[in-house]
Amino acid sequence: MRLALDEAAAAARAGAVPVGAVVVHEGQVVAAAHNGPRDSHDPTAHAEILAIRAAARALGQDRLDGCDLWVTLEPCAMCAGAIVHARIARVYYAAPDPKGGAVEHGARVFDQPTALHRPEVYAGLGEAEAAEQLRAFFRERR
């Protein structure tokens, strides 16, 4: 989670919402990314999506079976859908997102009967630091 939190800090320095994500395969980091929708002019450039894309390229496959995703904020519906399609084995996220999250809040994508895959989910790891990064980011903009 430390690397994901560092990625989130990099996003904040770039003026993006501070969310970072890391994909780990067999104990090795294969991809790390942070939010970049504004810089890339791409509304799908969430940290999770960018990390999943980079991991798939690094591993040379579209299915990330056996991979873990570490992310600083509860994934939204779009990212949760990508996690399902990528077949990520485990998702570790730091801070909950009652407004935009779709794992334990909102759509609860992984709990839907139509979900093709259900990763293991672990929440709250690094929550205090991730939540403070988000609060500080938005406090500066208000």
Contacts in CASP RR format, 6 or more apart in sequence:
PFRMAT RR
TARGET T0000
AUTHOR 0000-0000-0000
METHOD contacts of the structure
MODEL  1
MRLALDEAAAAARAGAVPVGAVVVHEGQVVAAAHNGPRDSHDPTAHAEIL
AIRAAARALGQDRLDGCDLWVTLEPCAMCAGAIVHARIARVYYAAPDPKG
GAVEHGARVFDQPTALHRPEVYAGLGEAEAAEQLRAFFRERR
1 70 0 8 1.000
1 72 0 8 1.000
1 92 0 8 1.000
1 94 0 8 1.000
1 125 0 8 1.000
1 126 0 8 1.000
3 22 0 8 1.000
3 29 0 8 1.000
3 32 0 8 1.000
3 70 0 8 1.000
4 20 0 8 1.000
4 21 0 8 1.000
4 22 0 8 1.000
4 32 0 8 1.000
4 47 0 8 1.000
4 70 0 8 1.000
4 71 0 8 1.000
4 72 0 8 1.000
4 94 0 8 1.000
5 20 0 8 1.000
5 72 0 8 1.000
5 94 0 8 1.000
5 126 0 8 1.000
5 129 0 8 1.000
5 130 0 8 1.000
5 133 0 8 1.000
7 20 0 8 1.000
7 21 0 8 1.000
7 22 0 8 1.000
7 32 0 8 1.000
7 33 0 8 1.000
7 34 0 8 1.000
7 47 0 8 1.000
7 72 0 8 1.000
8 18 0 8 1.000
8 19 0 8 1.000
8 20 0 8 1.000
8 34 0 8 1.000
8 35 0 8 1.000
8 47 0 8 1.000
8 72 0 8 1.000
8 130 0 8 1.000
8 133 0 8 1.000
9 18 0 8 1.000
9 133 0 8 1.000
10 34 0 8 1.000
11 17 0 8 1.000
11 18 0 8 1.000
11 19 0 8 1.000
11 20 0 8 1.000
11 34 0 8 1.000
11 35 0 8 1.000
11 36 0 8 1.000
11 47 0 8 1.000
12 18 0 8 1.000
12 133 0 8 1.000
12 136 0 8 1.000
12 137 0 8 1.000
14 34 0 8 1.000
14 36 0 8 1.000
14 39 0 8 1.000
15 38 0 8 1.000
15 137 0 8 1.000
16 34 0 8 1.000
16 35 0 8 1.000
16 36 0 8 1.000
16 37 0 8 1.000
16 38 0 8 1.000
16 39 0 8 1.000
17 35 0 8 1.000
17 134 0 8 1.000
17 137 0 8 1.000
18 34 0 8 1.000
18 35 0 8 1.000
18 72 0 8 1.000
18 130 0 8 1.000
18 133 0 8 1.000
18 134 0 8 1.000
18 137 0 8 1.000
19 34 0 8 1.000
19 35 0 8 1.000
19 46 0 8 1.000
19 47 0 8 1.000
19 48 0 8 1.000
19 71 0 8 1.000
19 72 0 8 1.000
19 73 0 8 1.000
20 32 0 8 1.000
20 33 0 8 1.000
20 34 0 8 1.000
20 35 0 8 1.000
20 47 0 8 1.000
20 51 0 8 1.000
20 71 0 8 1.000
20 72 0 8 1.000
20 73 0 8 1.000
21 32 0 8 1.000
21 33 0 8 1.000
21 34 0 8 1.000
21 46 0 8 1.000
21 47 0 8 1.000
21 48 0 8 1.000
21 50 0 8 1.000
21 51 0 8 1.000
21 69 0 8 1.000
21 70 0 8 1.000
21 71 0 8 1.000
21 72 0 8 1.000
22 29 0 8 1.000
22 31 0 8 1.000
22 32 0 8 1.000
22 33 0 8 1.000
22 51 0 8 1.000
22 69 0 8 1.000
22 70 0 8 1.000
22 71 0 8 1.000
23 29 0 8 1.000
23 30 0 8 1.000
23 31 0 8 1.000
23 32 0 8 1.000
23 51 0 8 1.000
23 52 0 8 1.000
23 54 0 8 1.000
23 55 0 8 1.000
23 64 0 8 1.000
23 67 0 8 1.000
23 68 0 8 1.000
23 69 0 8 1.000
23 70 0 8 1.000
23 88 0 8 1.000
24 30 0 8 1.000
24 67 0 8 1.000
24 68 0 8 1.000
24 69 0 8 1.000
24 70 0 8 1.000
25 55 0 8 1.000
25 59 0 8 1.000
25 64 0 8 1.000
25 66 0 8 1.000
25 67 0 8 1.000
25 68 0 8 1.000
26 66 0 8 1.000
30 54 0 8 1.000
30 55 0 8 1.000
30 58 0 8 1.000
30 59 0 8 1.000
30 67 0 8 1.000
31 50 0 8 1.000
31 51 0 8 1.000
31 52 0 8 1.000
31 53 0 8 1.000
31 54 0 8 1.000
31 55 0 8 1.000
31 58 0 8 1.000
32 51 0 8 1.000
32 54 0 8 1.000
33 47 0 8 1.000
33 50 0 8 1.000
33 51 0 8 1.000
33 54 0 8 1.000
34 47 0 8 1.000
34 50 0 8 1.000
35 45 0 8 1.000
35 46 0 8 1.000
35 47 0 8 1.000
36 42 0 8 1.000
36 45 0 8 1.000
36 46 0 8 1.000
36 47 0 8 1.000
36 50 0 8 1.000
37 43 0 8 1.000
37 44 0 8 1.000
37 45 0 8 1.000
37 46 0 8 1.000
39 45 0 8 1.000
44 78 0 8 1.000
46 76 0 8 1.000
46 78 0 8 1.000
46 79 0 8 1.000
47 71 0 8 1.000
47 72 0 8 1.000
48 69 0 8 1.000
48 71 0 8 1.000
48 75 0 8 1.000
48 79 0 8 1.000
48 82 0 8 1.000
48 83 0 8 1.000
49 78 0 8 1.000
49 79 0 8 1.000
49 82 0 8 1.000
51 69 0 8 1.000
51 71 0 8 1.000
52 64 0 8 1.000
52 69 0 8 1.000
52 82 0 8 1.000
52 83 0 8 1.000
52 86 0 8 1.000
52 88 0 8 1.000
55 64 0 8 1.000
55 67 0 8 1.000
55 86 0 8 1.000
56 62 0 8 1.000
56 64 0 8 1.000
56 86 0 8 1.000
59 67 0 8 1.000
62 86 0 8 1.000
63 86 0 8 1.000
63 87 0 8 1.000
64 86 0 8 1.000
64 87 0 8 1.000
64 88 0 8 1.000
64 89 0 8 1.000
65 87 0 8 1.000
65 89 0 8 1.000
66 87 0 8 1.000
66 88 0 8 1.000
66 89 0 8 1.000
66 90 0 8 1.000
67 86 0 8 1.000
67 88 0 8 1.000
67 89 0 8 1.000
68 88 0 8 1.000
68 89 0 8 1.000
68 90 0 8 1.000
68 91 0 8 1.000
68 92 0 8 1.000
69 83 0 8 1.000
69 88 0 8 1.000
69 90 0 8 1.000
69 91 0 8 1.000
69 92 0 8 1.000
69 119 0 8 1.000
70 92 0 8 1.000
70 93 0 8 1.000
70 125 0 8 1.000
71 79 0 8 1.000
71 91 0 8 1.000
71 92 0 8 1.000
71 93 0 8 1.000
71 94 0 8 1.000
72 93 0 8 1.000
72 94 0 8 1.000
72 95 0 8 1.000
72 126 0 8 1.000
72 130 0 8 1.000
72 133 0 8 1.000
73 93 0 8 1.000
73 94 0 8 1.000
73 95 0 8 1.000
73 97 0 8 1.000
73 101 0 8 1.000
73 130 0 8 1.000
73 134 0 8 1.000
74 93 0 8 1.000
74 95 0 8 1.000
74 96 0 8 1.000
74 97 0 8 1.000
74 100 0 8 1.000
74 101 0 8 1.000
74 102 0 8 1.000
74 103 0 8 1.000
74 104 0 8 1.000
74 105 0 8 1.000
74 123 0 8 1.000
75 83 0 8 1.000
75 91 0 8 1.000
75 93 0 8 1.000
75 101 0 8 1.000
75 102 0 8 1.000
75 103 0 8 1.000
76 97 0 8 1.000
76 100 0 8 1.000
76 101 0 8 1.000
76 102 0 8 1.000
77 100 0 8 1.000
77 101 0 8 1.000
77 102 0 8 1.000
77 106 0 8 1.000
77 107 0 8 1.000
77 109 0 8 1.000
79 102 0 8 1.000
80 101 0 8 1.000
80 102 0 8 1.000
80 103 0 8 1.000
80 107 0 8 1.000
80 109 0 8 1.000
80 110 0 8 1.000
81 109 0 8 1.000
83 91 0 8 1.000
83 110 0 8 1.000
83 119 0 8 1.000
84 109 0 8 1.000
84 110 0 8 1.000
84 115 0 8 1.000
84 116 0 8 1.000
84 117 0 8 1.000
84 118 0 8 1.000
84 119 0 8 1.000
85 116 0 8 1.000
85 117 0 8 1.000
87 117 0 8 1.000
88 119 0 8 1.000
89 119 0 8 1.000
89 120 0 8 1.000
90 119 0 8 1.000
90 120 0 8 1.000
90 121 0 8 1.000
90 122 0 8 1.000
91 103 0 8 1.000
91 119 0 8 1.000
91 120 0 8 1.000
91 121 0 8 1.000
91 122 0 8 1.000
92 121 0 8 1.000
92 122 0 8 1.000
92 123 0 8 1.000
92 125 0 8 1.000
93 103 0 8 1.000
93 121 0 8 1.000
93 122 0 8 1.000
93 123 0 8 1.000
93 124 0 8 1.000
93 125 0 8 1.000
94 123 0 8 1.000
94 124 0 8 1.000
94 125 0 8 1.000
94 126 0 8 1.000
94 127 0 8 1.000
94 129 0 8 1.000
94 130 0 8 1.000
94 131 0 8 1.000
95 124 0 8 1.000
95 126 0 8 1.000
95 127 0 8 1.000
95 130 0 8 1.000
95 131 0 8 1.000
95 134 0 8 1.000
96 104 0 8 1.000
96 105 0 8 1.000
96 123 0 8 1.000
96 124 0 8 1.000
96 127 0 8 1.000
97 105 0 8 1.000
98 105 0 8 1.000
99 105 0 8 1.000
100 106 0 8 1.000
101 107 0 8 1.000
102 108 0 8 1.000
102 109 0 8 1.000
103 109 0 8 1.000
103 110 0 8 1.000
103 121 0 8 1.000
103 123 0 8 1.000
104 121 0 8 1.000
104 123 0 8 1.000
109 115 0 8 1.000
110 118 0 8 1.000
110 119 0 8 1.000
110 121 0 8 1.000
111 118 0 8 1.000
END
